[in-house]
Amino acid sequence: MDELEVDVAVVGGGACGAMAALRASADPALVVGVFEKSTREGCNAEISSGSLAAGGTRFQREAGIEDSPELHAREILAASGDLANSEVVHALCAAAPEYVEWLADELDYPMEIAGDLPRAGMSVTRLHTDTGRSGGRPLIQHLRAALEERDNVAFVDEAPAVRLTHTGGVVDGVVVAQNGGELRVHAETVVLALDGFAGNPALMKEHCAHLGDPFYGGVSTSTGDALPWLSEVGAELRHLGACLRSGLVVVGHGTRVSPSLPFFGAVLVDLEGRRFVDEEAQGYSKLAGILQHLPGQRASMVWDDEAHAATSDSEMMRETTRAGGYRTHADERSLAEALGLPEETVRAALQPHPGRRPLRAPYHHAWVTHGVLTTQGGAVIDTVGRVLRPDGTPVRGLRAGGGTAVGLAGPESDGYVSGNGLLSAFGMGWLIGNDLAGR
Ligand SMILES: Cc1cc2nc3c(=O)[nH]c(=O)nc-3n(C[C@H](O)[C@H](O)[C@H](O)COP(=O)(O)OP(=O)(O)OC[C@H]3O[C@@H](n4cnc5c(N)ncnc54)[C@H](O)[C@@H]3O)c2cc1C
């Protein structure tokens, strides 16, 4: 078997892995290898909306928004029912403004605070994104391009890790498949950054059968390869039944409509024309659980031109528009026909909740259902990504972050707040990389 020696072996070159490698390799004394299953198949960060939750950034201050890492952490913990790891949540929220500003200032990525992306569970505007609302793909490409410029980093593509190596309970490397053979990588530290298992039907059936039969909206590479390796070294796994779900998946298309729409008056009605939820108050992960139990497992999202104009400048809405994922109706009558409902029922359903803006014809309408985007369960870690056993001791030589580690939602998918996914991934990549580089 071919052999290779590095200081840090990062498994997975998505959000967490790319960030961990960039930060660790800032120490020129460290040799870092990133082993990526397949950039062709892609990572979830690339197909994500690229919305980064961060509290207390200079972008917020410049926009007059008062926020802080502490408030951000409190809101994540409240949504999780105080069942997420408070120390980890606080560490990630403290890191978030640092790396958002670093992306803009050091890596020249065009970041801004996104005033058009209000979200349930956020008391202030907190999502940051690129100025073109282009989603996660250009951001990941940007990070990988920065990695290419580092002399002490090798990014090895089409090289999936197949197992960890360990001696006496200490992880000392990883074996990767490459060119039909195997490569034994010796490493002081292995960083598991290969996301979760939502793309593995057998594991989803084992741990997430209660989510029904959702549309899967993540990438094919999320097959949970790390779960058996983690169990083998005695790591504690937690919250395997929780997922990042979306109740905004467009039926028949698999694209999504913007979670911002309800903040501009959009309404949700079930097959009988009933408003079944306070649209603004529901996170999209929680909404998925509600839709799962509605007749037909679907609902209609209805919005108007004003709401459309406020939300259409995003990759998510551009994709839905390109896919022909919604229809436009001139008035209540044609909307009612499309929904198969009496016109009076539709008129009643369009009445705004007190204090919200009324919709005005013409109306746009999409059928939405529930989907799973990523899993949220995984390895229990500390504030620098050390993988812990049930007795709280770390597995030496092993770190984990992003979707391979337990997420911030707590045990239920309902606890997921927008931005938690990339916060866990970029944030823990940042904390792990900084720690390895001795910062
Ligand atoms: C449609 C969608 C939209 C989303 N939007 C947002 C958003 O706007 N904001 C937000 O905060 N979160 C969002 N998320 C969640 C977010 O994308 C994920 O939580 C985040 O990408 C997880 O980062 P990661 O580094 O753990 O995994 P990824 O970014 O998926 O990277 C994992 C990498 O590991 C590789 N890999 C897998 N197995 C192996 C192996 N055996 N060996 C080597 N490499 C391997 C994969 O190929 C991949 O490149 C979204 C998710 C989806 C699916």
The ligand as a Gaussian input file, in Angstrom:
#p B3LYP/6-31G(d) Opt

LIG

0 1
 C      -30.059000      22.787000      -0.310000
 C      -29.331000      23.181000       0.957000
 C      -29.322000      24.508000       1.356000
 C      -28.649000      24.869000       2.529000
 N      -28.560000      26.204000       2.852000
 C      -27.862000      26.566000       3.954000
 C      -27.647000      27.928000       4.267000
 O      -27.985000      28.840000       3.498000
 N      -27.033000      28.244000       5.444000
 C      -26.577000      27.286000       6.282000
 O      -26.036000      27.620000       7.339000
 N      -26.681000      25.962000       5.974000
 C      -27.292000      25.592000       4.830000
 N      -27.373000      24.276000       4.499000
 C      -26.666000      23.299000       5.345000
 C      -25.175000      23.318000       5.015000
 O      -24.994000      23.284000       3.619000
 C      -24.469000      22.131000       5.661000
 O      -24.819000      22.099000       7.025000
 C      -22.962000      22.270000       5.512000
 O      -22.613000      22.297000       4.157000
 C      -22.227000      21.123000       6.207000
 O      -20.860000      21.331000       5.970000
 P      -19.854000      20.124000       5.958000
 O      -18.507000      20.675000       5.713000
 O      -20.086000      19.290000       7.149000
 O      -20.335000      19.231000       4.720000
 P      -20.221000      19.498000       3.156000
 O      -20.206000      20.913000       2.842000
 O      -21.286000      18.637000       2.540000
 O      -18.809000      18.867000       2.806000
 C      -18.544000      17.502000       3.064000
 C      -17.519000      16.999000       2.056000
 O      -17.072000      15.699000       2.473000
 C      -16.941000      14.880000       1.316000
 N      -16.980000      13.456000       1.730000
 C      -18.043000      12.695000       2.078000
 N      -17.642000      11.455000       2.388000
 C      -16.286000      11.433000       2.247000
 C      -15.288000      10.428000       2.436000
 N      -15.577000       9.190000       2.818000
 N      -13.982000      10.772000       2.183000
 C      -13.659000      12.025000       1.767000
 N      -14.573000      13.011000       1.573000
 C      -15.869000      12.711000       1.830000
 C      -18.088000      15.311000       0.422000
 O      -17.836000      14.944000      -0.932000
 C      -18.087000      16.827000       0.651000
 O      -17.251000      17.494000      -0.272000
 C      -28.014000      23.886000       3.314000
 C      -28.026000      22.543000       2.909000
 C      -28.661000      22.198000       1.723000
 C      -28.611000      20.766000       1.271000

